[in-house]
């Protein structure tokens, strides 16, 4: 995730980052500019349309549809940000629950072997969840001298959660923890699975295809009809104006596309790998 100072306006204006939409849209902006130049040339030099031509009234349509497209894009970006923020809250809960789990175990357990087991296994859940959400293969051996025995054809986070609960149940059977402590620790393991399910819901449920496709078509048609009406008032200046309007509208859609899946590798995605490393550091300090 990009680190920045929100009060530094100058760097925002003149700095082009990896996540800047301008770089991605340059080819399409160039094409839109050529298209606008062609329409302007035809209307001014070739067709020689009069000032009272009905083509001039096309701008009325843009005025009416401008409000509609603004509502659609506002809803699109808000929905995408809600998904990004929910993903952040889920990983924040994973950090807190891992700490609470480690704190309780550090008090309940007295056998050093048991403490070492959880010291390595609790952070492994966050690491494997990070890889699971990034669709990356997870190795069988995440930590040195620690074989997780993971079947790659099965749900990896569920396997780690199962191993955690299996160990807790073994501690209860061996009388190292009481029944009340078993219930308390079970709630912590259950919270891991609930967080995983919430993250998978975000990952596997994108914005409905028909809605996303409609916005893209709407923007494209809206921009393509702009030169026809505004050539009369702007002349050849319609070329940069239409290109800029396309840049603004398309950028909002690109930003929404990027943040609606917060578990990828884009510049604005959540730093889940860093958060997993922080969980490992905190758990090792506690147990």
C-alpha positions as CSV (number, residue, x, y, z in Angstrom):
1,X,0.0,0.0,0.0
2,X,1.3,3.4,-1.0
3,X,2.6,5.6,1.9
4,X,2.0,9.3,1.5
5,X,1.4,12.6,3.3
6,X,-2.2,13.8,2.6
7,X,-1.2,17.4,3.2
8,X,1.5,17.5,0.6
9,X,-0.4,18.9,-2.4
10,X,2.6,19.7,-4.6
11,X,3.7,16.1,-4.7
12,X,0.2,14.9,-5.6
13,X,-0.1,17.3,-8.5
14,X,3.3,16.8,-10.1
15,X,4.3,13.3,-9.1
16,X,3.2,10.3,-11.2
17,X,3.1,7.1,-9.1
18,X,2.7,3.5,-10.1
19,X,-1.0,3.7,-9.2
20,X,-1.6,6.9,-11.2
21,X,-4.4,6.3,-13.8
22,X,-2.9,8.8,-16.2
23,X,-0.2,6.3,-17.4
24,X,-2.8,3.6,-18.0
25,X,-5.1,5.9,-19.9
26,X,-2.6,7.6,-22.2
27,X,-3.2,5.3,-25.2
28,X,-7.0,5.6,-24.9
29,X,-6.7,9.4,-24.4
30,X,-4.6,9.6,-27.5
31,X,-7.2,7.7,-29.5
32,X,-10.1,9.8,-28.1
33,X,-8.1,12.9,-29.1
34,X,-7.6,11.7,-32.7
35,X,-11.3,10.9,-32.8
36,X,-12.3,14.3,-31.5
37,X,-9.9,15.9,-34.0
38,X,-11.6,14.0,-36.9
39,X,-15.1,15.0,-35.8
40,X,-14.0,18.7,-35.4
41,X,-12.4,18.7,-38.8
42,X,-15.5,17.2,-40.5
43,X,-17.9,19.6,-38.8
44,X,-15.8,22.8,-39.3
45,X,-14.1,22.2,-42.6
46,X,-16.0,19.5,-44.5
47,X,-19.7,19.4,-43.5
48,X,-19.8,23.2,-42.8
49,X,-22.8,22.9,-40.6
50,X,-24.8,26.1,-39.9
51,X,-25.1,27.6,-36.4
52,X,-28.7,26.6,-36.2
53,X,-28.0,22.9,-36.9
54,X,-29.8,20.4,-34.8
55,X,-26.4,18.7,-34.2
56,X,-25.6,21.6,-31.8
57,X,-28.4,20.5,-29.5
58,X,-26.6,17.2,-28.7
59,X,-25.0,19.1,-25.8
60,X,-28.4,19.2,-24.2
61,X,-28.3,15.4,-23.9
62,X,-24.9,15.6,-22.2
63,X,-26.3,18.1,-19.6
64,X,-29.1,15.7,-18.7
65,X,-26.9,12.6,-18.6
66,X,-24.0,14.3,-16.7
67,X,-26.0,14.0,-13.5
68,X,-26.9,10.4,-14.1
69,X,-23.3,9.4,-14.8
70,X,-22.1,11.2,-11.7
71,X,-24.5,9.2,-9.6
72,X,-23.4,6.0,-11.1
73,X,-19.7,6.7,-10.6
74,X,-20.3,7.9,-7.1
75,X,-22.1,4.7,-6.2
76,X,-19.4,2.6,-7.9
77,X,-16.5,4.2,-6.0
78,X,-18.4,4.1,-2.7
79,X,-19.2,0.4,-3.1
80,X,-15.6,-0.4,-4.1
81,X,-14.2,1.6,-1.0
82,X,-16.7,-0.2,1.3
83,X,-15.1,-3.5,0.1
84,X,-11.6,-2.2,0.6
85,X,-12.5,-0.9,4.1
86,X,-14.2,-4.1,5.1
87,X,-11.1,-6.0,4.1
88,X,-9.0,-3.7,6.3
89,X,-11.4,-4.2,9.2
90,X,-11.2,-8.0,8.8
91,X,-7.4,-8.0,8.9
92,X,-7.4,-5.6,11.8
93,X,-9.6,-8.1,13.7
94,X,-7.2,-10.9,12.7
95,X,-4.3,-8.9,14.2
96,X,-6.3,-8.3,17.5
97,X,-7.6,-11.9,17.7
98,X,-4.1,-13.3,17.2
99,X,-2.8,-11.1,20.0
100,X,-5.6,-12.1,22.3
101,X,-5.1,-15.8,21.5
102,X,-1.4,-15.5,22.2
103,X,-2.0,-13.6,25.5
104,X,-4.4,-16.3,26.8
105,X,-2.1,-19.1,25.8
106,X,0.9,-17.5,27.4
107,X,-0.9,-17.6,30.7
108,X,-2.5,-21.0,30.4
109,X,0.4,-23.0,29.0
110,X,3.4,-24.0,31.1
111,X,5.0,-26.6,28.8
112,X,7.6,-25.0,26.6
113,X,6.9,-27.4,23.7
114,X,3.3,-26.3,23.7
115,X,4.3,-22.7,23.7
116,X,6.7,-23.1,20.8
117,X,4.0,-24.9,18.8
118,X,1.5,-22.0,19.1
119,X,4.3,-19.4,18.7
120,X,4.8,-20.8,15.2
121,X,1.3,-21.9,14.3
122,X,-0.7,-18.7,15.2
123,X,1.3,-16.5,12.8
124,X,1.1,-19.3,10.2
125,X,-2.6,-18.7,9.8
126,X,-2.2,-15.1,8.8
127,X,0.7,-15.9,6.4
128,X,-1.3,-18.7,4.7
129,X,-4.5,-16.5,4.6
130,X,-2.4,-13.8,2.9
131,X,-1.2,-16.4,0.3
132,X,-4.7,-17.9,0.0
133,X,-6.3,-14.5,-0.8
134,X,-3.5,-13.8,-3.3
135,X,-4.1,-17.2,-5.1
136,X,-0.5,-18.1,-4.5
137,X,0.7,-21.6,-3.8
138,X,1.6,-22.3,-0.2
139,X,4.6,-24.3,0.7
140,X,4.3,-27.2,3.1
141,X,7.0,-25.8,5.3
142,X,6.4,-22.2,6.1
143,X,8.8,-22.0,9.0
144,X,12.1,-23.6,9.7
145,X,11.8,-27.0,11.2
146,X,8.0,-26.8,11.1
147,X,6.2,-29.1,8.7
148,X,2.6,-27.9,8.4
149,X,1.6,-31.0,6.3
150,X,-0.7,-29.1,4.1
151,X,-2.6,-30.7,1.3
152,X,-2.6,-28.2,-1.6
153,X,-5.9,-29.6,-3.0
154,X,-7.7,-28.6,0.2
155,X,-8.6,-25.3,1.8
156,X,-5.3,-24.2,3.3
157,X,-6.5,-21.8,6.1
158,X,-9.1,-24.4,7.2
159,X,-6.3,-26.9,7.6
160,X,-4.3,-24.6,9.9
161,X,-7.4,-23.8,11.9
162,X,-8.1,-27.5,12.3
163,X,-4.5,-28.2,13.5
164,X,-4.8,-25.3,16.0
165,X,-8.1,-26.7,17.4
166,X,-6.7,-30.3,17.4
167,X,-3.8,-29.1,19.5
168,X,-6.1,-27.3,21.9
169,X,-8.3,-30.4,22.2
170,X,-5.2,-32.5,22.9
171,X,-4.3,-30.1,25.7
172,X,-7.7,-30.6,27.2
173,X,-7.6,-34.4,27.0
174,X,-4.1,-34.4,28.6
175,X,-5.6,-32.1,31.4
176,X,-3.2,-29.2,30.6
177,X,-6.2,-26.9,30.2
178,X,-9.7,-27.0,31.8
179,X,-13.1,-27.2,30.1
180,X,-13.7,-23.5,30.6
181,X,-10.3,-22.7,29.0
182,X,-11.2,-25.0,26.1
183,X,-14.4,-23.0,25.4
184,X,-12.4,-19.7,25.6
185,X,-9.7,-20.9,23.2
186,X,-12.3,-22.4,20.8
187,X,-13.9,-19.0,20.4
188,X,-10.5,-17.6,19.3
189,X,-9.9,-20.3,16.6
190,X,-13.5,-19.9,15.4
191,X,-12.9,-16.1,14.9
192,X,-10.1,-16.9,12.5
193,X,-12.4,-19.0,10.3
194,X,-15.0,-16.2,10.4
195,X,-12.5,-13.7,9.3
196,X,-11.3,-16.0,6.5
197,X,-14.9,-16.4,5.3
198,X,-15.5,-12.6,5.3
199,X,-12.3,-12.1,3.2
200,X,-13.3,-14.8,0.8
201,X,-16.7,-13.1,0.4
202,X,-15.0,-9.9,-0.7
203,X,-12.5,-11.8,-2.9
204,X,-15.0,-14.1,-4.7
205,X,-17.9,-11.7,-5.1
206,X,-17.0,-8.9,-7.5
207,X,-19.4,-6.2,-8.6
208,X,-22.1,-7.7,-10.8
209,X,-20.9,-8.0,-14.4
210,X,-23.9,-6.2,-15.9
211,X,-23.5,-3.2,-13.7
212,X,-19.8,-2.9,-14.4
213,X,-20.2,-3.4,-18.1
214,X,-23.0,-0.8,-18.3
215,X,-20.9,1.9,-16.7
216,X,-18.0,1.3,-19.1
217,X,-20.4,1.4,-22.1
218,X,-22.1,4.5,-20.7
219,X,-18.8,6.3,-20.3
220,X,-17.6,5.3,-23.8
221,X,-20.8,6.4,-25.6
222,X,-21.0,9.6,-23.5
223,X,-17.5,10.6,-24.5
224,X,-17.8,9.6,-28.1
225,X,-20.8,11.9,-28.5
226,X,-19.2,14.9,-26.8
227,X,-17.4,16.3,-29.8
228,X,-20.5,16.6,-32.0
229,X,-22.2,19.1,-29.8
230,X,-19.3,21.1,-28.4
231,X,-17.4,21.7,-31.6
232,X,-19.7,24.7,-32.3
233,X,-18.6,26.4,-29.1
234,X,-15.1,25.1,-28.6
235,X,-13.8,24.6,-32.1
236,X,-10.6,22.5,-32.2
237,X,-10.2,23.1,-28.4
238,X,-12.7,20.3,-28.2
239,X,-9.8,17.8,-28.6
240,X,-8.1,18.4,-25.2
241,X,-11.4,19.1,-23.5
242,X,-12.9,15.7,-24.5
243,X,-9.7,13.9,-23.7
244,X,-9.7,15.4,-20.2
245,X,-13.3,14.5,-19.6
246,X,-12.6,10.9,-20.6
247,X,-9.6,10.9,-18.3
248,X,-11.7,12.0,-15.3
249,X,-14.6,9.6,-15.9
250,X,-12.4,6.6,-16.8
251,X,-10.1,7.2,-13.9
252,X,-12.9,6.9,-11.4
253,X,-13.8,3.5,-12.9
254,X,-10.2,2.4,-12.9
255,X,-9.8,3.4,-9.2
256,X,-12.9,1.5,-8.3
257,X,-11.7,-1.6,-10.1
258,X,-8.4,-1.5,-8.3
259,X,-9.7,-1.1,-4.7
260,X,-12.7,-3.5,-5.0
261,X,-10.3,-6.4,-4.6
262,X,-8.1,-5.3,-1.7
263,X,-6.1,-8.5,-1.5
264,X,-4.2,-8.3,-4.7
265,X,-0.8,-6.8,-5.5
266,X,-1.8,-3.4,-6.8
267,X,-0.3,-0.2,-5.3
268,X,-3.4,0.6,-3.3
269,X,-4.2,-2.9,-2.0
270,X,-3.9,-3.9,1.6
271,X,-0.5,-4.7,2.9
272,X,-1.6,-8.2,4.1
273,X,2.0,-9.6,3.9
274,X,3.3,-6.8,6.2
275,X,0.4,-7.3,8.6
276,X,1.1,-11.1,8.7
277,X,4.7,-10.3,9.6
278,X,3.6,-7.9,12.4
279,X,1.4,-10.7,13.8
280,X,4.4,-13.0,13.8
281,X,6.4,-10.4,15.6
282,X,3.7,-9.7,18.2
283,X,3.0,-13.4,18.9
284,X,6.6,-14.2,19.4
285,X,6.8,-11.3,22.0
286,X,3.8,-12.7,23.9
287,X,4.4,-16.4,24.0
